[in-house]
Amino acid sequence: MQGNATKVQGDATKVQGDATKVQGNATKVQGDATKVQGNATKVQGDATKVQGDATKVQGDATKVQGDATKVQVKRLVCTP
């Protein structure tokens, strides 16, 4: 009788251990998902920075073009 009780108690401990293992795995999966989400946010941030840099380059090019036009207009006005 005592042997059966010990076996039942052992089985219960095993079930509890399995549940803890499952819970640990779920926590790991959740942690991995958070890491993936963090990486995606970083990639998105990098893309936004690249886009911002491209816009700045485009703005600089427009300014250079505007300066060139200004110089050209000055030449036309100064020519007798």
Buried (B, 14 or more C-beta within 10 A) or exposed (E): EEEEEEEEEEEEEEEEEEEEEEEEEEEEEEEEEEEEEEEEEEEEEEEEEEEEEEEEEEEEEEEEEEEEEEEEEEEEEEEE
